[in-house]
Structures are given as structure tokens and as C-alpha cells.
């Protein structure tokens, strides 16, 4: 029985070694091997227009131009995300 176990282990080791040597790299391997990616995206949550809108909303004094700036900012962000 030890012969069979040793033979099986030997065959499995050879198989694993050959797989490691002949392994082709795919797109995921290329990404993982590449440089770390970072984003330049900034949250709209902290944008000046959104802060001002929140402040005026809490003060109960929403001005038309503030609402217009918020809607323009949102439209720009949505257009960029969907195109």
C-alpha cells in the first residue's frame, strides 16, 4: 500500500509542477501583477455646492440659484457616469 501512496504522491507532484510551469497567464493575472490602481474620483457629498445646499436647506432658505447649481452638478455627474 505504501508503494501505491508514494506513486500517487509522486504523480501528483509531477502534475502540479508541470501545471505551474505551463500555466498561461490570463487578464486577471496581468491586472494583479500590475501596479496598484488608485482613483481620482471625489465624492459629491463634500462638494461646495452640496454643502451650501444642505446649509440652506437646514436654514429653510433654499435659493433658486443654489438649487440650480446643485441640479447642474448632479446632471454633470450623471452624464459623465452614463457616457
FENZIRA-V350285 format. One record per residue. N is the residue number from 0. RES is the residue in three letters. PSI is psi in radians with two decimals (none if undefined). OMEGA is omega as a letter, one per 20 degrees, with the letter a starting at -180 (* if undefined). NEAR is the number of other ideal C-beta (glycine too) atoms within 10 Angstrom. Layout:
n=N res=RES psi=PSI omega=OMEGA near=NEAR
n=N res=RES psi=PSI omega=OMEGA near=NEAR
This chain:
n=0 res=UNK psi=-0.58 omega=r near=5
n=1 res=UNK psi=-0.62 omega=r near=6
n=2 res=UNK psi=-0.77 omega=a near=7
n=3 res=UNK psi=-0.78 omega=a near=8
n=4 res=UNK psi=-0.76 omega=r near=9
n=5 res=UNK psi=-0.73 omega=r near=10
n=6 res=UNK psi=-0.77 omega=r near=10
n=7 res=UNK psi=-0.82 omega=r near=10
n=8 res=UNK psi=-0.74 omega=r near=10
n=9 res=UNK psi=-0.79 omega=r near=10
n=10 res=UNK psi=-0.75 omega=r near=10
n=11 res=UNK psi=-0.68 omega=r near=10
n=12 res=UNK psi=-0.76 omega=r near=10
n=13 res=UNK psi=-0.73 omega=r near=10
n=14 res=UNK psi=-0.84 omega=r near=10
n=15 res=UNK psi=-0.71 omega=r near=10
n=16 res=UNK psi=-0.74 omega=a near=10
n=17 res=UNK psi=-0.59 omega=r near=10
n=18 res=UNK psi=-0.76 omega=r near=9
n=19 res=UNK psi=-0.66 omega=a near=8
n=20 res=UNK psi=-0.62 omega=a near=7
n=21 res=UNK psi=0.12 omega=a near=7
n=22 res=UNK psi=2.21 omega=r near=9
n=23 res=UNK psi=2.49 omega=a near=5
n=24 res=UNK psi=2.42 omega=r near=9
n=25 res=UNK psi=-3.02 omega=a near=8
n=26 res=UNK psi=-0.63 omega=r near=7
n=27 res=UNK psi=-0.76 omega=r near=8
n=28 res=UNK psi=-0.70 omega=r near=11
n=29 res=UNK psi=-0.74 omega=r near=9
n=30 res=UNK psi=-0.79 omega=a near=9
n=31 res=UNK psi=-0.55 omega=a near=8
n=32 res=UNK psi=-0.28 omega=a near=8
n=33 res=UNK psi=-3.09 omega=r near=8
n=34 res=UNK psi=2.69 omega=r near=5
n=35 res=UNK psi=2.32 omega=a near=4
n=36 res=UNK psi=2.51 omega=r near=6
n=37 res=UNK psi=2.86 omega=a near=6
n=38 res=UNK psi=2.61 omega=r near=5
n=39 res=UNK psi=0.15 omega=a near=4
n=40 res=UNK psi=2.33 omega=r near=6
n=41 res=UNK psi=2.50 omega=r near=8
n=42 res=UNK psi=2.39 omega=r near=7
n=43 res=UNK psi=-0.34 omega=a near=13
n=44 res=UNK psi=-0.58 omega=a near=8
n=45 res=UNK psi=0.09 omega=r near=8
n=46 res=UNK psi=2.53 omega=a near=15
n=47 res=UNK psi=-0.70 omega=a near=9
n=48 res=UNK psi=-0.74 omega=a near=16
n=49 res=UNK psi=-0.72 omega=r near=16
n=50 res=UNK psi=-0.76 omega=a near=11
n=51 res=UNK psi=-0.72 omega=r near=15
n=52 res=UNK psi=-0.80 omega=r near=19
n=53 res=UNK psi=-0.75 omega=a near=12
n=54 res=UNK psi=-0.83 omega=r near=12
n=55 res=UNK psi=-0.57 omega=r near=15
n=56 res=UNK psi=-0.80 omega=a near=13
n=57 res=UNK psi=-0.51 omega=r near=9
n=58 res=UNK psi=-0.20 omega=a near=8
n=59 res=UNK psi=0.43 omega=a near=6
n=60 res=UNK psi=0.96 omega=r near=9
n=61 res=UNK psi=2.11 omega=r near=15
n=62 res=UNK psi=2.68 omega=a near=11
n=63 res=UNK psi=-0.72 omega=a near=7
n=64 res=UNK psi=-0.54 omega=r near=8
n=65 res=UNK psi=-0.78 omega=r near=16
n=66 res=UNK psi=-0.71 omega=r near=13
n=67 res=UNK psi=-0.75 omega=r near=11
n=68 res=UNK psi=-0.70 omega=r near=17
n=69 res=UNK psi=-0.81 omega=a near=20
n=70 res=UNK psi=-0.65 omega=r near=12
n=71 res=UNK psi=-0.76 omega=r near=11
n=72 res=UNK psi=-0.78 omega=r near=16
n=73 res=UNK psi=-0.72 omega=r near=13
n=74 res=UNK psi=-0.74 omega=r near=10
n=75 res=UNK psi=-0.77 omega=a near=11
n=76 res=UNK psi=-0.75 omega=a near=12
n=77 res=UNK psi=-0.74 omega=r near=10
n=78 res=UNK psi=-0.75 omega=a near=9
n=79 res=UNK psi=-0.65 omega=a near=8
n=80 res=UNK psi=-0.54 omega=a near=7
n=81 res=UNK psi=-0.09 omega=r near=6
n=82 res=UNK psi=none omega=* near=5
